[in-house]
Amino acid sequence: MESSSVPFIIKEEDDEDHVMKEISLASDIAASAQSQPIADLKDSDILDGDDEDPIVRSYPIYLSSRLASNLHIFQYPVRPNTRPYTGSQGEPVLDIRIKPDSSLVHVDVPIDTTKFYDHEKGEKWGAVDRQTLGGVMNKSEGYMIGIFKDGELHLTPVKGTCQLRPSFTYVDKDVQAEKEIARSVKQDPAKPKEIRAVQMTVKSSDDSSPRHSGALAARKRAEDEEFVELHWYDKDTEEAWDLAEQLRSASREPLIPATTKEEYADLIRDRSNV
């Protein structure tokens, strides 16, 4: 089996028909692992007698793992779901890059320069026609992507999620540059330098670099790491739809339950009380 070190990203679901439609993928994707079914539910397996709210239809459920190691969800907390970043909306994703070790993600999206836009500031900051959204990829806690196909529900576990918000690193760099200029202007070259006694110490080779710990160390590692450029395919591209087919399970073998119906009901009840 092959694997890929570059993440694969799938995002956004269509609320009307519950079918995953928005697909974005990175470069060098390789499918991994085989898939297996979760369950094929029957009415008789759930209800033993009459019920005031009877089941009118049941669906077989299958678990696919072909994309599980490369499947991520992008979330946009400050963006309404009625305005996705897609070509059909006139706002496609322009670029995407990631720092694999620190899990930092940057996505470039277009800016509408016809409304509420300061062209002078845009040229100053080098962000004339685009805005950067940034976030950190976090490990998924029980998320799954599901698609309905031919009367079957296919689920794929999600590896991670990332909330992308506007990033203003270009403004931070400009502010830092202005501070450096102001600091150099305040220095008076005519003022004689104060003579101070300096105590010399000898350090071993292991002490040659500054030590950082905790959040400061993590931030330093993230700053030093280089971005890796990825490829983004819009949801309506042929590549996106071809890859979406891998969300379907390739297996139709029946599942052997690991719990009884009573144990499963207890598990759900325990989780709801947390």
Secondary structure as GFF3:
##gff-version 3
##sequence-region A 1 274
A	DSSP	beta_strand	8	10	.	.	.	ID=ss1
A	DSSP	beta_strand	23	24	.	.	.	ID=ss2
A	DSSP	beta_strand	36	40	.	.	.	ID=ss3
A	DSSP	alpha_helix	43	46	.	.	.	ID=ss4
A	DSSP	beta_strand	60	63	.	.	.	ID=ss5
A	DSSP	three_ten_helix	68	70	.	.	.	ID=ss6
A	DSSP	beta_strand	71	75	.	.	.	ID=ss7
A	DSSP	three_ten_helix	87	89	.	.	.	ID=ss8
A	DSSP	beta_strand	95	99	.	.	.	ID=ss9
A	DSSP	beta_strand	104	110	.	.	.	ID=ss10
A	DSSP	alpha_helix	119	125	.	.	.	ID=ss11
A	DSSP	beta_strand	130	136	.	.	.	ID=ss12
A	DSSP	beta_strand	138	139	.	.	.	ID=ss13
A	DSSP	beta_strand	144	149	.	.	.	ID=ss14
A	DSSP	beta_strand	152	157	.	.	.	ID=ss15
A	DSSP	beta_strand	160	163	.	.	.	ID=ss16
A	DSSP	beta_strand	165	167	.	.	.	ID=ss17
A	DSSP	alpha_helix	169	186	.	.	.	ID=ss18
A	DSSP	three_ten_helix	205	207	.	.	.	ID=ss19
A	DSSP	alpha_helix	214	224	.	.	.	ID=ss20
A	DSSP	beta_strand	228	230	.	.	.	ID=ss21
A	DSSP	alpha_helix	238	244	.	.	.	ID=ss22
A	DSSP	three_ten_helix	245	247	.	.	.	ID=ss23
A	DSSP	alpha_helix	261	272	.	.	.	ID=ss24
###
